[in-house]
Structure formats: structure tokens, C-alpha cells
């Protein structure tokens, strides 16, 4: 088994929560430039093994950090954004002024953007310093990050396993101590899956809370931007920037006596015993805290019902050279281009109604984030596309339903499995109850702390 060097080898600053780093920057105990340089040094040391970054913007990041430090001096105690001066990474599906976007594919020429999209603009306005672009699966289609033309992204906990996807670079970069916080996007679990497999907190907001990065709002959109972080408070602070709301807007009192449902099986898969046990630990803690917990039936939804929604999403993605797509992406796109948008919308609404019925009158649902062990790097590479996608669907069996309904969902790190990769437990709330889900996650973080859990050092045993 091969492991990445533990983040013990990184600057201690890079494993400090992002909000604590921002407070230190405002107090002039450390400079943004020092933190950025520490990130760049760690990236140079570790990323050749992990392959989380597709581009590192060293000179621009240092210049932006120096600007952030000058703003601290000018502010003289005046308010600055909560994450001002903190280094972060952006998924390579975000368009950043003066940077290349590849969307994980060779089917498009690299796109040099003259402007920030809405996501980058809001994070830049919030004072974050962009260190570089992070790897994604091709067009965000798969829950592993293995696009053609570059090495696969590896899990810092076990280099022979995937960190998940499609925001795999974001999860791997934080877990390996290369950045303290990162942005991802989530169409069927693409924030929550990598966060779970990398031992992080990840959050998918309610549909409509964060705008589309480009284009008009989509009332049935599956994908939405969200944060990956070490702590709930860090993720909430990035979410407030993404949503364009005031600091503290995503903070709410911890709710009491909620109706909580627990599910560890769907028609696609049953949670591994260790994963189910982690879900049970969370359920029992909530019960002791006064919430009303009962078991939910298995979600009865087949892959063939979700598949047209995903095919349509990939089929509408921009592609110049479809012959250069990976086999699974091309298979999804070819089918998606034949679908009628009205039929897809009707299928979406039917499936959403079934998921809402499964959720019922619950005020919180607890499930595994990923119910099964992650595949080895390259495990699906030579499979027929339909079989590879069926394997992938098991990783997203518990996450994708809440993309269909647009409900908020978080993944909490709840230990490390015997197979050497972290376990995530998912909390999902009613639509627009984002602050409530974060409040419960914060309570669980205090009861079952995870922030000091790190990948082990390199081991060639």
C-alpha cells in the first residue's frame, strides 16, 4: 500500500482552518504572501504524486497576496471579508480572468478567459487568493478524476485509490495540505464524494442559493458550486461568498427535536458495514440530543431513470472535437443529444417527486455519502461505457437524489475505513434549510471532532 506524505510535512499554517488564517492575516501575525508561498512550496513537493493541480498561478497568486496585505495595512482595523487573503484553489470548470479553463477534456481547445465568471468574481471580491486550477473529470461526468492527457488525480490517503470526482482535485489538494480551502461544483455528488473520500467537510447548497457560473438560472439544474474545507465554519464562510450574502447569514441556532430519517440502502447499493456503522453513530448522537430518529425504507429508483437526466446534461455541454472525448463521456453525450428536452424535464419532475416522497416529512435525513470502497486508480478505464457508468453510479447512489430535488446536503468526515480511505456521512435537509444543515453539522463537529485527522506519512509497506 502506498501513501502520500502526511500533511505533517506541510507548513502547520496550511492545516490551520481558513478563518483562523484570515484572522491572523488581519492581525498581521502572518502575511497572505507568506501563506501563498507556503502553498506553492507544498504544491511543488507533493503535487507530482497527487496531481491535483492542472495549473499553478504562482506569479499572479503572489501579486494578489501582496495586494491583500496592502489592503490589511490600509484598513487599519476596519472590516475586511472573513476569508481575506486566504489562498484557495478553484475547480477547472470555473472561468478565471487571464487563466486557462480546460473542463478536463481534450475535446475543447484550452479557453483563455478575459473575465471572471460569477463564481470566480464572488470569491475574488471576498478576498480569496487563487493559487491555481484544480483537476476535474472530463466535463464533470464521472466520480473519479482521470481525464485524458494528464496523470490521474490520486487520493492523499492512499495513492492507489481515487479521491473521487468530479471535484477530485479540490479534495486532494486540501487533504494533502496544498491549500486550506477550495471550491468545487456538484451535479450528482461532485463536491460531497471527494470531500468524503478525502476526509473533509463538503457542502452542496440548495438549488438557486448559488448562481450559475455563466448563463441564466436553470430551474432543474443538477450542478451547483459549493465549498470543500476542513471545518464547517470555513465551508459556511465560502458558501456566503458564493451565495452573495452577508457574513454570518448561513449561521443559525442549532435546531431541536427534528424528525430525522436514516437510510443505508438504495436499489443501487447497500452500505458497507463500516459505513453503515458510521451512519448509525451519527443517528444515535442525534437521538441522544433529543431528535426523533427512525429508519427510512430503501430509495426505489433505478439507474435507468436517472441516466437520461445525466445524458442530457452532458449532451448540452460545449464540445468541439467529440471524437477526442473519453469513451464514457462520448457514450453519455451521444445518447443525450438524441433526447427531447421536454421529455427530460418530465422525467426529472417524476423522479424528483419520488425522492421527495421517500424523504417524506423528515426535517433531516442521514445517509452514507459514499456507501462502498473507492475504486483503484484506472479500475474502470477499460470497461465498456455502460458498465463503467453503472460502477460509478454506486458512488453517487446517496448523493445524486438531492441534486434532483435541489435540497441542501453536507458530508461529514466520520473516521477512516479498514481499506485506508475516510468515510463520509451525509446530512440532507429540506430545500433552503441550508443554515439548519450547517448548524447540525457544526454540532456534530464539536461532538466528534475531525479537524486534526490527517493522511498518514509515506509508507511502502
C-alpha positions as CSV (number, residue, x, y, z in Angstrom):
1,X,0.0,0.0,0.0
2,X,1.4,3.4,-0.9
3,X,0.6,6.6,0.9
4,X,1.2,10.3,0.3
5,X,3.5,12.2,2.7
6,X,1.2,13.2,5.5
7,X,0.4,16.9,5.9
8,X,2.7,16.8,8.9
9,X,5.3,17.6,6.3
10,X,3.4,20.8,5.2
11,X,3.7,24.1,6.9
12,X,1.4,24.0,10.0
13,X,-0.3,27.1,8.7
14,X,-1.7,25.1,5.7
15,X,-3.6,22.7,8.1
16,X,-5.0,25.6,10.1
17,X,-8.6,26.4,9.4
18,X,-9.1,29.1,6.8
19,X,-11.0,31.5,9.1
20,X,-8.1,31.3,11.6
21,X,-5.6,32.1,8.9
22,X,-7.7,35.1,7.8
23,X,-7.8,36.4,11.4
24,X,-4.0,36.0,11.6
25,X,-3.7,38.0,8.4
26,X,-5.9,40.8,9.7
27,X,-3.9,40.9,12.9
28,X,-0.7,40.9,10.8
29,X,0.6,37.8,12.6
30,X,1.2,36.3,9.2
31,X,1.0,37.7,5.7
32,X,-1.1,36.5,2.8
33,X,2.2,36.3,0.8
34,X,3.8,34.0,3.3
35,X,0.8,31.7,3.2
36,X,0.7,31.7,-0.6
37,X,4.5,30.9,-0.8
38,X,3.9,28.1,1.7
39,X,1.2,26.7,-0.6
40,X,3.4,26.9,-3.6
41,X,6.2,25.1,-1.8
42,X,3.9,22.4,-0.7
43,X,2.4,22.0,-4.2
44,X,5.9,21.7,-5.7
45,X,6.7,19.0,-3.1
46,X,3.5,16.9,-3.2
47,X,1.6,17.5,-6.4
48,X,3.8,15.4,-8.6
49,X,2.5,12.4,-6.6
50,X,-1.1,13.6,-6.2
51,X,-1.8,15.5,-9.4
52,X,-4.5,17.8,-8.0
53,X,-3.5,21.0,-9.9
54,X,-3.8,21.4,-13.6
55,X,-2.3,24.9,-13.5
56,X,-0.5,26.8,-10.7
57,X,-0.7,30.6,-10.9
58,X,2.4,31.4,-8.9
59,X,3.2,34.9,-10.0
60,X,-0.4,36.0,-10.1
61,X,-1.1,34.5,-6.7
62,X,1.9,36.2,-5.1
63,X,0.9,39.6,-6.7
64,X,-2.7,39.1,-5.4
65,X,-1.4,38.2,-1.9
66,X,0.8,41.3,-1.8
67,X,-2.3,43.4,-2.8
68,X,-4.3,41.7,0.0
69,X,-1.5,42.5,2.5
70,X,-1.6,46.2,1.4
71,X,-5.4,46.2,2.0
72,X,-4.8,45.0,5.5
73,X,-2.4,47.9,6.2
74,X,-4.8,50.4,4.7
75,X,-7.8,49.0,6.6
76,X,-6.3,49.9,10.0
77,X,-8.8,47.8,11.8
78,X,-11.7,48.3,9.5
79,X,-13.7,45.3,8.5
80,X,-12.4,43.1,5.8
81,X,-14.1,40.0,4.3
82,X,-13.9,36.9,6.6
83,X,-11.6,35.0,4.3
84,X,-9.5,38.0,3.1
85,X,-6.0,36.9,2.0
86,X,-6.5,33.2,2.3
87,X,-5.1,31.0,-0.5
88,X,-7.5,28.7,-2.3
89,X,-7.9,26.6,-5.4
90,X,-10.7,26.7,-8.0
91,X,-12.0,23.7,-9.9
92,X,-11.1,23.7,-13.6
93,X,-14.7,24.3,-14.6
94,X,-14.6,27.9,-13.4
95,X,-13.6,30.7,-15.7
96,X,-10.9,33.0,-14.2
97,X,-9.7,36.2,-15.7
98,X,-6.4,35.6,-17.5
99,X,-6.4,31.9,-16.9
100,X,-6.9,28.8,-19.0
101,X,-10.0,26.6,-18.5
102,X,-10.0,23.0,-19.9
103,X,-13.0,21.4,-18.2
104,X,-11.0,18.2,-18.0
105,X,-11.3,17.5,-21.7
106,X,-9.2,17.4,-24.9
107,X,-12.4,17.8,-26.9
108,X,-12.2,21.6,-26.4
109,X,-9.2,23.9,-27.1
110,X,-7.9,25.5,-23.9
111,X,-10.1,28.5,-23.2
112,X,-8.3,31.7,-22.1
113,X,-11.0,33.8,-20.3
114,X,-10.8,37.6,-20.4
115,X,-13.2,37.8,-17.4
116,X,-14.1,36.1,-14.2
117,X,-17.3,34.1,-14.2
118,X,-19.8,34.7,-11.4
119,X,-18.2,32.1,-9.1
120,X,-14.6,33.5,-9.5
121,X,-15.8,37.1,-9.3
122,X,-17.6,36.5,-6.0
123,X,-14.7,34.6,-4.4
124,X,-12.2,37.2,-5.6
125,X,-14.4,40.0,-4.2
126,X,-14.4,38.1,-0.9
127,X,-10.6,38.4,-0.8
128,X,-9.6,34.9,-1.5
129,X,-6.3,34.5,-3.4
130,X,-6.4,32.0,-6.3
131,X,-3.4,29.7,-6.3
132,X,-4.4,27.7,-9.3
133,X,-6.9,25.5,-11.1
134,X,-7.8,22.0,-9.8
135,X,-8.4,18.8,-11.7
136,X,-11.9,17.6,-12.7
137,X,-13.1,14.6,-14.5
138,X,-14.0,15.2,-18.2
139,X,-16.9,17.7,-18.3
140,X,-17.6,16.6,-14.7
141,X,-19.1,13.4,-16.0
142,X,-17.6,10.8,-13.6
143,X,-17.0,10.5,-9.9
144,X,-13.3,9.7,-10.5
145,X,-10.8,12.3,-11.7
146,X,-8.9,10.6,-14.5
147,X,-9.1,12.8,-17.6
148,X,-7.0,12.0,-20.7
149,X,-3.8,14.0,-21.3
150,X,-2.6,14.2,-17.7
151,X,-1.9,11.9,-14.8
152,X,-4.9,10.8,-12.8
153,X,-5.6,12.6,-9.5
154,X,-4.8,10.4,-6.5
155,X,-6.1,10.2,-3.0
156,X,-3.6,11.5,-0.4
157,X,-4.8,8.8,2.0
158,X,-4.0,6.1,-0.5
159,X,-2.3,7.0,-3.7
160,X,-3.6,3.9,-5.4
161,X,-7.2,5.0,-4.9
162,X,-9.3,7.7,-6.4
163,X,-10.1,10.9,-4.4
164,X,-13.5,10.9,-6.1
165,X,-14.8,13.4,-8.6
166,X,-15.6,15.4,-10.4
167,X,-14.1,17.9,-7.9
168,X,-11.3,15.4,-7.1
169,X,-8.5,17.9,-7.5
170,X,-10.2,20.1,-4.9
171,X,-10.5,17.3,-2.3
172,X,-7.0,16.0,-2.9
173,X,-5.4,19.5,-2.7
174,X,-6.9,20.2,0.8
175,X,-6.2,16.7,2.1
176,X,-2.6,16.9,1.0
177,X,-2.1,20.3,2.7
178,X,-1.6,22.2,-0.6
179,X,-4.4,24.7,0.1
180,X,-6.6,25.3,3.2
181,X,-9.9,25.6,1.3
182,X,-11.2,25.0,-2.3
183,X,-14.2,25.4,-4.5
184,X,-15.9,22.6,-6.2
185,X,-19.2,22.0,-8.1
186,X,-21.7,19.2,-7.5
187,X,-24.0,17.7,-10.2
188,X,-24.6,14.3,-8.6
189,X,-22.2,14.3,-5.7
190,X,-19.2,16.0,-7.2
191,X,-18.4,18.0,-4.0
192,X,-19.6,15.5,-1.5
193,X,-17.9,12.4,-2.9
194,X,-14.4,13.9,-3.0
195,X,-14.9,15.5,0.4
196,X,-16.0,12.2,1.9
197,X,-13.1,10.2,0.3
198,X,-10.5,12.8,1.4
199,X,-11.7,13.2,5.0
200,X,-13.1,16.7,4.6
201,X,-16.4,18.6,5.1
202,X,-18.2,19.4,1.8
203,X,-21.5,21.2,1.2
204,X,-23.9,21.2,-1.7
205,X,-26.3,24.2,-1.4
206,X,-29.9,24.2,-2.3
207,X,-30.7,24.9,-5.9
208,X,-30.8,28.6,-6.5
209,X,-28.7,29.6,-3.5
210,X,-25.6,30.0,-5.6
211,X,-25.9,31.3,-9.2
212,X,-24.9,29.5,-12.3
213,X,-21.3,30.3,-13.1
214,X,-22.4,31.5,-16.6
215,X,-25.8,31.8,-18.2
216,X,-29.4,32.1,-16.8
217,X,-30.8,30.2,-13.8
218,X,-31.9,26.6,-14.5
219,X,-35.0,25.6,-12.5
220,X,-34.0,21.9,-12.9
221,X,-30.2,22.4,-12.9
222,X,-28.3,19.5,-11.3
223,X,-25.0,21.2,-10.7
224,X,-24.2,23.9,-8.2
225,X,-21.0,25.3,-6.8
226,X,-20.0,24.6,-3.2
227,X,-17.1,24.5,-0.8
228,X,-14.7,21.8,0.4
229,X,-13.0,22.6,3.7
230,X,-11.5,21.2,6.9
231,X,-14.2,22.8,9.1
232,X,-17.9,23.6,8.9
233,X,-17.3,27.3,9.7
234,X,-14.7,27.5,6.8
235,X,-17.2,26.0,4.4
236,X,-20.0,28.3,5.6
237,X,-17.8,31.3,5.1
238,X,-17.0,30.3,1.5
239,X,-20.7,29.5,0.9
240,X,-21.7,33.0,2.0
241,X,-19.3,34.4,-0.6
242,X,-20.7,32.1,-3.3
243,X,-24.2,33.0,-2.4
244,X,-23.5,36.7,-2.2
245,X,-24.9,37.1,1.3
246,X,-23.6,38.9,4.3
247,X,-21.1,37.2,6.7
248,X,-23.0,35.1,9.2
249,X,-26.1,34.7,7.0
250,X,-25.5,31.0,7.0
251,X,-25.3,30.8,10.8
252,X,-28.4,29.6,12.6
253,X,-29.3,28.3,16.0
254,X,-29.0,24.6,16.4
255,X,-32.5,23.1,15.8
256,X,-34.1,20.8,18.4
257,X,-36.4,17.8,18.2
258,X,-36.2,17.4,14.5
259,X,-37.8,14.4,12.7
260,X,-34.8,12.5,11.4
261,X,-34.8,9.6,9.0
262,X,-31.9,7.2,8.4
263,X,-31.2,5.3,5.2
264,X,-28.3,3.0,4.4
265,X,-29.6,1.3,1.3
266,X,-31.0,2.1,-2.1
267,X,-31.9,-0.1,-5.0
268,X,-28.4,0.6,-6.4
269,X,-26.4,-0.4,-3.4
270,X,-26.2,-1.3,0.3
271,X,-23.8,0.5,2.5
272,X,-20.7,-1.5,3.6
273,X,-20.9,-2.4,7.3
274,X,-18.2,0.1,8.4
275,X,-20.0,2.9,6.5
276,X,-23.4,1.8,7.9
277,X,-21.9,1.8,11.4
278,X,-20.7,5.4,10.9
279,X,-24.2,6.5,9.9
280,X,-25.5,4.7,13.0
281,X,-23.1,6.6,15.3
282,X,-24.4,9.9,13.9
283,X,-28.0,8.8,14.3
284,X,-27.6,7.7,17.9
285,X,-25.9,11.0,18.8
286,X,-28.8,13.0,17.3
287,X,-31.2,10.8,19.2
288,X,-29.4,11.5,22.5
289,X,-29.5,15.2,21.6
290,X,-33.3,15.0,21.5
291,X,-34.1,14.5,17.9
292,X,-36.7,11.9,16.8
293,X,-34.9,9.3,14.7
294,X,-36.4,6.5,12.7
295,X,-35.4,4.3,9.7
296,X,-36.3,5.1,6.1
297,X,-37.0,2.5,3.5
298,X,-34.6,2.0,0.7
299,X,-35.0,4.5,-2.1
300,X,-36.6,2.8,-5.0
301,X,-35.1,4.4,-8.1
302,X,-33.2,2.7,-10.9
303,X,-30.2,3.9,-12.7
304,X,-32.1,3.9,-16.0
305,X,-34.4,6.6,-14.5
306,X,-31.6,9.0,-13.7
307,X,-29.5,8.2,-16.7
308,X,-31.4,10.4,-19.2
309,X,-31.0,13.4,-16.9
310,X,-27.2,12.9,-16.8
311,X,-27.0,12.2,-20.5
312,X,-28.9,15.4,-21.3
313,X,-26.6,17.4,-19.0
314,X,-23.5,16.0,-20.8
315,X,-25.1,16.3,-24.2
316,X,-25.6,20.0,-23.8
317,X,-22.0,20.7,-22.8
318,X,-19.9,22.5,-25.3
319,X,-17.7,20.2,-27.4
320,X,-15.6,21.0,-30.5
321,X,-14.0,17.6,-31.2
322,X,-16.3,14.8,-29.9
323,X,-14.0,12.1,-31.2
324,X,-11.5,13.2,-28.6
325,X,-13.9,12.6,-25.7
326,X,-13.3,9.7,-23.4
327,X,-15.5,6.6,-24.1
328,X,-17.9,7.1,-21.2
329,X,-18.3,10.8,-21.9
330,X,-18.9,10.2,-25.6
331,X,-21.4,7.5,-24.8
332,X,-23.3,9.8,-22.5
333,X,-23.1,12.7,-24.9
334,X,-24.2,10.7,-28.0
335,X,-27.3,9.5,-26.1
336,X,-28.0,12.9,-24.6
337,X,-28.1,14.7,-27.9
338,X,-31.0,12.5,-29.1
339,X,-33.2,13.2,-26.1
340,X,-36.1,15.7,-26.2
341,X,-35.6,18.4,-23.6
342,X,-39.3,18.3,-22.7
343,X,-39.2,14.6,-22.1
344,X,-36.1,15.0,-19.9
345,X,-37.9,17.7,-17.9
346,X,-40.9,15.4,-17.3
347,X,-38.6,12.6,-16.2
348,X,-36.8,14.9,-13.9
349,X,-40.0,16.0,-12.3
350,X,-41.3,12.5,-11.8
351,X,-38.0,11.3,-10.2
352,X,-37.9,14.4,-8.0
353,X,-41.4,13.7,-6.8
354,X,-40.4,10.1,-5.9
355,X,-37.3,11.3,-4.0
356,X,-39.4,13.9,-2.1
357,X,-41.9,11.1,-1.2
358,X,-39.0,9.0,0.1
359,X,-37.8,12.0,2.2
360,X,-41.3,12.4,3.4
361,X,-42.0,14.8,6.3
362,X,-38.5,14.5,7.7
363,X,-36.6,17.6,8.7
364,X,-33.2,15.8,8.2
365,X,-32.1,12.7,6.5
366,X,-28.9,10.8,7.4
367,X,-27.2,8.5,4.8
368,X,-23.8,7.4,3.8
369,X,-22.1,9.8,1.4
370,X,-20.3,7.0,-0.4
371,X,-21.5,3.6,0.6
372,X,-18.8,1.5,-1.0
373,X,-15.0,1.5,-1.1
374,X,-13.5,3.8,-3.8
375,X,-12.1,2.1,-6.9
376,X,-8.4,1.8,-7.6
377,X,-6.9,4.3,-10.0
378,X,-7.7,3.2,-13.5
379,X,-10.1,0.4,-12.4
380,X,-12.8,1.5,-14.9
381,X,-10.6,2.6,-17.7
382,X,-11.1,-0.4,-20.0
383,X,-14.7,-1.3,-19.1
384,X,-17.5,-0.8,-21.6
385,X,-19.1,2.6,-21.0
386,X,-22.4,1.3,-19.7
387,X,-20.6,-0.9,-17.2
388,X,-18.2,1.9,-16.1
389,X,-21.1,4.2,-15.5
390,X,-23.0,1.6,-13.6
391,X,-20.0,1.2,-11.3
392,X,-19.8,5.0,-11.0
393,X,-23.5,5.1,-10.0
394,X,-22.7,3.2,-6.8
395,X,-20.5,6.1,-5.6
396,X,-23.3,8.6,-6.2
397,X,-26.3,6.4,-5.1
398,X,-26.9,8.5,-2.0
399,X,-25.8,11.9,-3.3
400,X,-27.5,12.2,-6.7
401,X,-31.1,12.2,-5.3
402,X,-30.6,15.5,-3.6
403,X,-29.3,17.1,-6.8
404,X,-32.6,16.0,-8.4
405,X,-34.7,17.7,-5.7
406,X,-32.3,20.6,-5.2
407,X,-32.1,20.0,-1.5
408,X,-29.0,21.0,0.6
409,X,-26.7,18.2,1.7
410,X,-23.4,18.1,3.6
411,X,-20.8,15.3,4.1
412,X,-19.1,15.0,7.4
413,X,-15.8,13.0,7.9
414,X,-16.6,10.2,10.3
415,X,-13.4,8.1,10.6
416,X,-11.3,6.0,8.3
417,X,-12.3,2.6,6.9
418,X,-10.2,-0.5,7.1
419,X,-9.5,0.0,3.4
420,X,-7.5,3.1,4.3
421,X,-9.8,5.8,3.0
422,X,-12.1,8.1,5.0
423,X,-15.8,7.6,5.5
424,X,-18.3,10.3,5.0
425,X,-21.8,10.6,6.5
426,X,-24.3,12.8,4.6
427,X,-26.9,15.2,6.2
428,X,-29.7,16.4,3.9
429,X,-32.3,18.9,4.8
430,X,-35.4,20.4,3.2
431,X,-34.8,22.8,0.4
432,X,-33.5,26.2,1.5
433,X,-32.7,24.8,5.0
434,X,-29.0,25.3,4.3
435,X,-28.3,27.1,7.5
436,X,-30.1,24.4,9.5
437,X,-28.0,21.6,7.9
438,X,-24.8,23.6,8.7
439,X,-25.9,24.2,12.3
440,X,-26.4,20.4,12.8
441,X,-23.1,19.7,11.1
442,X,-21.4,22.2,13.5
443,X,-22.8,20.4,16.5
444,X,-21.6,17.1,15.2
445,X,-18.1,18.6,14.5
446,X,-17.9,19.7,18.1
447,X,-19.1,16.3,19.4
448,X,-17.0,14.2,17.1
449,X,-14.0,16.4,16.1
450,X,-12.2,15.6,12.9
451,X,-10.1,18.7,12.1
452,X,-6.9,17.1,13.3
453,X,-7.3,13.9,11.3
454,X,-4.6,13.7,8.6
455,X,-3.4,11.3,5.9
456,X,-0.5,9.1,7.1
457,X,3.1,9.6,6.0
458,X,4.5,7.8,3.1
459,X,4.6,4.1,3.6
460,X,5.8,1.5,1.1
461,X,4.7,-1.5,3.2
